[in-house]
Amino acid sequence: MIEVAFYHLTKRSLEQALPLLLERSLARGWRVVVQAASAKRLEQIDDALWSYSAASFLPHSASIEGATNQPIYLTSDVDNPNGADVRFLIDGARVAPSLADPASRPRERAVILFEDAERDHAREQWKELLQSGLTLAYWQEDADGKFHKVREQKP
């Protein structure tokens, strides 16, 4: 059963938090899809992933060509060409369409990353998913920037 995790960014920006979460996902051996609401935002994320650290590298692609071989695939659609284990949704991308389609659904987890300005949109998605029979979890950063589970809703 897929878990949907809502990660509330209160200390770090998306550009700071996403690479760290992607590194953790790759360390678990997971393949990843990052879904944004627009192609323009994906370009910004692509640039951020190339430059976030001089000491680290996150192999990724926003091109469908060769995407099956990429551990991280960037998209603004519900596609899942690399058979992702986890799907990160950013900037208001809706999770329900990717969960409804078995070809788009991640194997393990969907993660909605949101900042304070997107809190209402995240709440709407939580309410929409309550009836889905999925486990929902709300995580929030503490003063040190570590995530802690604040709430969990099981079917």
N, C-alpha and C positions, 0 to 999 in steps of 0.2 A: 504494500500500500504506500502510495506517495505521500510524503509530508510536505505541507506548504508552510514555509517559514517567512515571517515578516520581520525584517531587520530594520529597526529604526535607528538611523544615523543621527546622533546628537552631538558628537564630538568631532568626528572626521567628516570630510566631504566624500562624496561618492568616488571621486578620483583617487582619494587616499585609501578608502576602505576596499574598493573592488579588487585591486591587485592582490591585497593580502588574502582575501577570501578565495581568489582564483588560485593562488599558491597553495593554500590549504586543500583545495579540491584536487589539484594535480598531485599533491603528496599522498592523497588517498587512492590515487589511480583512477580518478573519475575523469570522464570527458565532460566538457562544459559547453553550453550555449549561453551567450549573453544577448538578451533581446531588449532593444531600446524602442522608443516610440517613433523615432525618425532616423532616416539615413544620415542626416546632418549630425545628430548626436553620436551615432556610431563612429563617424569620422573622428570626433573629438575623443571618444573612448579609445579608438585604435591608436591615435597619437599618444594618449596618456599611457597606454600599456607599453608602447615602445620606449618611453622616456621616464617611467616612474622610478627606476633604479639602475644605476650604472653597474651594480654588482649582481643583477638578476635578469632573467629573461623569461618571458611568458610567451610560448609559441602559440600564435593565433592567426586567424585569417577572417576577412570579411567577404572573401570571394567564394562562390559556390564551387568553383573549379578546385578540386583537391581538398575540399572541406571534409571529406570522409576521413582523411589522414590527419586532420588538425585536432589537437586536444582541446582547443578553445575556438569556437566559431562565433562570430559577431553577426547579428541579423536584426532587422526591424520587422521580421515576419514570424510566422509560427513554425518555420521549417526546422528540421533537426537532422541535418545530413551526416553528422558525426556520431549519431546514436548516443546523445548526451545522458549522463547519469544525473546531472544537476542543471537546472535552467535558472539563470539570474535574470530578473526582469527589473528594468530601471526606467526612470523618467516617465512613469505613468503607463508603461506597457501593461496590458491586461493579461492576467494569468489564465483565466477560464478558457479562452479559445485553444491555447496550447495543451491544456489538460483534457479537453474534449476530444481531441484527435489522437488516436493511438500512435500515429506516426510522428507526432510532434511532442508527445508526452515524455518527460525525462524519466529515467528508470527509478531514481531514488527520491529526488527532492526538487521542489521549485522554491526559489528564494526571491522575495520581493524586497528590494532595497529602496528605502525612502527616507527623505529628510523631512523636517518639520513642515515645510511648505506643501508637501504632498500627503500629509497625514489624513486629510479627509478622503482622498482618493484611495488610500490604503484601507481605511475603514469600510468604504463601499465594497472593496474587493473581499474583505473579511466577511462581511454580511452576505455577499453573494455566494461565497464558498461554504458557509455554515451548513447549508442543506446538501452539500455534495457527498458527505460521508467520508471526507478526508480528515486527517489529523492536521490541525492548524496550530502554529506556535508563534508567539510574539516575543522577539528578542530586542533588547535595548542596550545601548552602550552605557557603561558606567563612567565615572570621572577619569578613569585610566584608559578609556577607549576599548575595554573588553566587553564582549557581548554576554549578557545574562538572560536566561529565559524568564520572562515575567508572567506569561500566561500560556496555557495550552488547552486546546479544545479537541477532545477525541470524539469520534463518532459514537 
